[in-house]
């Protein structure tokens, strides 16, 4: 049983539609979690420091659990591994419904996100295989996840006007269950579909170790700089007098611009190359965090800064996926490792965010600007290293 009927459809169309719908349902969860879970923690009575620690748990799970995406390269295949992990995450979300103490919330968050952490790398692996096999464009498939993030957040905002904030965990559990049903429509990787979908996008060579470390550290900083916004953006806007509806619109603006980049940015990424696109996103991010740190209360000004999310996040993410696709031997493993290392930045940023919010409120964004500066510099250094190595994917023998 699945949510989609593929009878008489081509293999290319099947894989694209299945991946798009699965992305949509998978990322609908974060669309609810990001703006509303901090409010759920407030309702539970946690202070800013405790919230920072609890909100860091999903990031920590991303660090420790995302590498287990390598299981998708084994006998189970990425599809069955993906379905199993989403099922387990649903149980973790359901457990949050009854959790009230710090320990209980922490345990259930850890259970849910220990499995969620590897799901996006696994789905990315399947989609990147489709890029190689069928000529799909990653951004055009990934955009449906961003659109679902937008729709789910706005829908949840409307629902939570009439229902208590305590309904957030059940909503997350339901979305995870729907993701499982959608994932059943992905190609069966136990047979010919797996061999094709999982074909590497390149010749499987590896980058020099030095290049890999510097590049991934830079991306970790650039994406980790978003941690303060993800964790406390909603509370800061509440403190500044924005209504729940206005806050929902602000989050939606960021997602709309993110989706636009995924939709139209594939050609841009091809023309500029990964380094130039990431550096552009880094400079935009630095500007964004500095201006948000000035604590603007004008709705149009904040909306304009939220629109920059399409560049500070989406451009960096799109270019990173293109960079990784050139160095793919075991796709699930590599995607999981990169997601894990990026998660280090988000984890550290989120732990830091609790105290930053408690001490400085919106001015904590200045710290994120500094982190983004470091990340931009590291990516620039990585570009220099690759140019010195001939600007081509290196073989393992090339060393660091």
C-alpha positions, 0 to 999 in steps of 0.5 A: 500500500502507498500514497501514490499509484505508479501504474503505467508511469515511466521509471523516471517519472515514478522516482521523481514523484515519489521522491518529491512527495516523500520530501514534502511529508518528511520536511513538513515535520520541521515546518511544525517543529521549528516555529512551534516546539520552542513554544511547547517547551515554554508551555512546559515551564523550561527556562532559556538555558534548559531550552538551549540544551533540549533544542541542542539534542536534535542537533547532537543526534544529527552528529551521532546518528546521521553517519548510520545512513551508511546502513542504506548501502548494505543489504537493506538498501536506502528505501527500507532503511529510510522507512524503518527510521521514520517509523521509529521517529514517529514513536519518539514524537508520540512519547513527547506527548506525555513527557513533562520533566526535563529528563523525559523530554530529553529522552524522547527527543533523543529517540525521535531525532536519533532516527530522524537524523539519517532520514534526509541523507538517505533520501538525498542519496536516492534523489542524487542517484536519480540525478545521475540516472534520469537527469533529475534536478535535485533542486526541483525535487527538493523544492517540494520539501520546502513548500511543505515546510511552508504549508505545514507551518502556516497550517499548524499556526491556524490549527494551534489558534484553536487547539492547545500548543500541547498538540504539537508532538501528536502532529509531528507523529502523524506527519512521520506516519504519513511519510512512511506511507509515501516512502513505500512508493519509492523504487524497491532498492532490493532489485534493479531499482536499487542498483540504478538509483544508487549508481554514483554520480561520479567515478567515486574518487575522493577529495584530499583529506585537507580539502574535505576537512576545511570545506565541511568545517566551513559549511558547518559554521555557515549552517550552524550560524542559523541555530540561534534563529531556529531555536529562539527566532519565534521567542525573539519576535514575540518579545518584539511584539509580533503576533503569532500570525505575523511570526508565521508569515515571517517564517513563511517568507524565508521558506518561499525564498528558499523554495525559489532558490531550489526551483531556479537555482540549479542553473545558477549553481552550474554557472557559478560553481559550488565555491562562488555560490557558497561564498555568496550565501556566506556574505549574505548570511553575515549581513543578515545576522548583523542586521537582525542583531540590531533588533529591528521591530519594523515588520517590513525590515524583518520580512526583508531579512527573512527573505535572505534565507533563500541565500544564506541557507538554500544557496549554501545547501544547494552548492554543498550537495553539488560538491558532495555529488562529485565525490561519491563512492558509497552515497548513503555513507558520505551523505550521512557523514557530511550531515553529521559534521554539519550537525556539529555546527548546529549543535554547538550553535544551539547550546550557545544560543540558550545563554545568548538569548538569556543574556542578550536577546536579539543581540545574540545574532552578532555571535552568529555573524561571527560564526558565519564569517569564520565559515565563509573564510574556511570555504574560501580556503577550501577553494584555494586548496582545490585549485592548487590540486587542479580543480578536479576530484582527486583520487585516494592516492593524491593524499591531502 
